[in-house]
Amino acid sequence: MVKPSGEELERLALEMIRSSGDDGILQSDLWRRLGLDSREGSRLVLRLAKKGLIKREQVVVNGRRTYKIRYTTPPTLELRVLVSLDDVISIPCFTCPYLGQCGPGNFNDPRTCPLLERWLQRRLQALSAGDGRRLRDSVPAGAARHS
């Protein structure tokens, strides 16, 4: 029998652990079912625990210490970006009369736009100065401001 690769072994182990439900599975039973020795099995379980995919709970079975392995919901990363409408409106592109014709390679190109360049320079200066100014405070001269 050919042993599965590392990722495939992790996937098989997770399936077994998940299917064991809330009761979990003893670490030694998991190794046995996967055909691993204790060294390989321990490394596999530690990798899964480091990834936050399982929980290990020390238990005593027949007078010997071992671990009960339970599936846990993987941690999620929540990213929130707060953008106000004022921040978006301050970008000169949204008030530019040439927006419809603007694009890379066109006569009106954002890579060469003086209004956008000035806005970016002001924004960069404000951020570099650390004065806490927001995007809406960097509206270029002549750009429409909506309130």
N, C-alpha and C positions, 0 to 999 in steps of 0.2 A: 504494500500500500504506500503510495506517494503522499508525503506530508504536504499540506497546503502551505502557501507562502505566508509571510507575516501578516499582511493585510487580510488575506482570506481566512487565516486562523483567527484573527481578531473578530472578523465578521461572524464566523461560526460560533465562537465563544459567546459573543453578545447574543446571538439567537438563542443559544442554550440557556444563558442566564435570564434573558427576557422571558422565555417560555416557562421558566421555573416559578414565575409569578412572585407574589409577596413573600413566599416562603424562602426564596433564594435557593442556592445550591452550594453544597460544601466544596471548597476549593479542590480537595482531593478527588471528589466525584467528577468535577469538571475536567481535571487533568486526565483521569481515566477514560472518560468518554471521548476526549480528543486524541487519546493515544500519546500523551506527553509524559515525560518524567517530571519529577518535582522541580528541578531547576528550570526547565523550559516553561512549565506551568506557572511558577512563581513570577518569572519575568513577564509572561503574557498578562497575568492578573495585575501586576504593578503598572504596566503600560496603560491598561484600560482604566485603572484607578487614577493615574496621572492625568488622563484625558477627561476625567470627570464623568465617565460613562457608567461606572459601577461604584458601589460602596462595599468595603470590607468590614465585617464585624467579627471580632474575635469571639469564639465559642469553645466550649469543652465538650468533646464527643468521645465516649468510652474512655474517659480519664486523660485524653490527649487534647492539647490546644490545637485548634485549626481555625480557619476562617470561613464564615458564611458569606457568600457573594450575592449581592442583589443589584439588579439593574436600577439605574437612576436616570431621570430625564437629563439629557445633556444640557449644560449651561448655555444660555443664550446671551448674545451681546446685543444690548439695546443702544442704538445711537439716535440721538435727537439733535436735530439742527433747527435752531430757531431763527427764522428769517421774517422780518417785518416787511409789509408792503412798501414802506418808505425806503427800505434798503434796496429793493428791486427797482423801484421807480427812479432812484437816483442814478442808475446806470444810464449813460447818455443814449445808448442804442434804442431804448424804449420810447424816447421822445424825438428821435431823429427822423426827418422827413424822407430820408433815403433808405430806411430800414428794409423796404421791400426789394430794393436792388442791391443790397449789401451782401457780400459773400466772398470767400477766398477766391482770388483770381479776377474778381469783377473790378470795375472802375472804382466803386465804393467797396473797399476791402477793410475788414476789422483790423487786419495786421498793420495797416498804414493810416488808420483814422486818427486825425489830430484830436478830436473831442474825446475819444476813448483813451488815447494816450495820456492826455491831460488829467482825465478822471483817475486813471490808474496811478499816475504819479502823485496826485494829491492824496489818494487813498493810502499809498505806500508811505508817504511822508507822515500822514496822521498816525498810521500804525507804528512806524519807527519812532515817532516822538513819544509814543506811549501815553498820549493825552486822553485816551479813552473815547476819541471821536468815533462816531458810527458812520457807516456808509452814507447815510443821508446828509451828513455834514460835509460831504465831499462833492456835492453837486457842481458840475462845471458851469461856468458863466454861460448864460444864454440857454441853458437846458430848462425845459418847463418843469415846474414843481407842482405836483398834485397834492392837495390836502384833504 
